[in-house]
Amino acid sequence: MSQANDKPTSGDFTKTAGWLDWYTGPAKPRFQLPAGAVDAHCHVFGPGAEFPYAPERKYTPCDASKAQLFALRDHLGFARNVVVQATCHGADNRAMVDACLASGGKARGVATVRRSITDDELQQLHAAGVRGVRFNFVKRLVDFTPKDELMEIAGRIAQLGWHVVIYFEAVDLPELWDFFTALPTTVVVDHMGRPDVSKPIDGPEFQLFLKFMRQHPNVWSKVSCPERLSVTGPKALNGEQAAYRDVVPFARKVVEEFPDRVLWGTDWPHPNLKDHMPDDGLLVDFIPHIAPTAELQRKLLVDNPMRLYWPEL
Ligand SMILES: O=C(O)c1cc(C(=O)O)oc(=O)c1
């Protein structure tokens, strides 16, 4: 349906040139999600008039509110969300926290924090449902933060039982290896560490990522974002049931080798896509291609995210 660039950015903001808005009117998935499924990676954007975008942001999105996120959750058949702080909000977690608080216990959060955060502020985030912090190493999204600052934060949040979510490009893994493997918490990799899927699955780059997971049982991976990683498509649009073929072997390998350490999320509202905006219903239909059995699906969508984000249930 709509791929038009017609969604607003409220407040004193103008969308980044060429910004693609999230997809209106997604299909009802054909794949029936297991009961209690968690969308373990999604975001809210603003609305800018209520929760202004951060001065240090690298892009200005269209608004994507908590009500719109919850409507998508219900439409697709998810029971819960994990709302990950988007870089356009910097370390101002108010929009994410507001979504968690308004969810009636159906959303947990992952925050971005600075070294200056107080213990009281961390406790308030915990009470709102935050269970992790995100460290971002993708240079087009954030300015550099010194590793000693990040390690100090990791040490503090470890005491709350939280985990660290890391986002990086595959080519940067060698340089980041020592830092990542020194983290004292569970470590969750966003989007499989962004493999270049035009390279062979048994080539050095993806093998290094598998080695990272094999050698470090505290490392988990989100097998999300085929729409970002795919080079050949086809796109999840117009009813396509075999989308993003080139990503399937990579994601399926991770799911099958590490079934107890994988998560899946829509990545709605899909920041910074340049080529197309996927139909989120068809993205859900991608899941059985990478998790082909009911047991793998239940672990990926229910057991693993519940263990990490709702261990008390
Ligand atoms: O690849 C991206 O552009 C991207 C950006 C963000 C963010 O801005 O937080 O989050 C993601 O999961 C992916």
Ligand as a Chemical Component Dictionary entry (heavy atoms), coordinates in Angstrom:
data_LIG
# 
_chem_comp.id                   LIG 
_chem_comp.type                 NON-POLYMER 
_chem_comp.pdbx_formal_charge   0 
_chem_comp.three_letter_code    LIG 
# 
loop_
_chem_comp_atom.comp_id 
_chem_comp_atom.atom_id 
_chem_comp_atom.alt_atom_id 
_chem_comp_atom.type_symbol 
_chem_comp_atom.charge 
_chem_comp_atom.model_Cartn_x 
_chem_comp_atom.model_Cartn_y 
_chem_comp_atom.model_Cartn_z 
_chem_comp_atom.pdbx_ordinal 
LIG O1 O1 O 0 20.589 0.598  10.801 1  
LIG C1 C1 C 0 19.995 1.592  11.265 2  
LIG O2 O2 O 0 19.946 2.688  10.705 3  
LIG C2 C2 C 0 19.367 1.451  12.601 4  
LIG C3 C3 C 0 19.204 2.607  13.376 5  
LIG C4 C4 C 0 18.746 2.499  14.640 6  
LIG C5 C5 C 0 18.653 3.654  15.529 7  
LIG O3 O3 O 0 18.773 4.764  15.030 8  
LIG O4 O4 O 0 18.505 3.426  16.740 9  
LIG O5 O5 O 0 18.362 1.287  15.147 10 
LIG C6 C6 C 0 18.443 0.141  14.408 11 
LIG O6 O6 O 0 18.088 -0.916 14.936 12 
LIG C7 C7 C 0 18.956 0.226  13.100 13 
# 
loop_
_chem_comp_bond.comp_id 
_chem_comp_bond.atom_id_1 
_chem_comp_bond.atom_id_2 
_chem_comp_bond.value_order 
_chem_comp_bond.pdbx_ordinal 
LIG O1 C1 DOUB 1  
LIG C1 O2 SING 2  
LIG C1 C2 SING 3  
LIG C2 C3 SING 4  
LIG C2 C7 DOUB 5  
LIG C3 C4 DOUB 6  
LIG C4 C5 SING 7  
LIG C4 O5 SING 8  
LIG C5 O3 DOUB 9  
LIG C5 O4 SING 10 
LIG O5 C6 SING 11 
LIG C6 O6 DOUB 12 
LIG C6 C7 SING 13 
# 
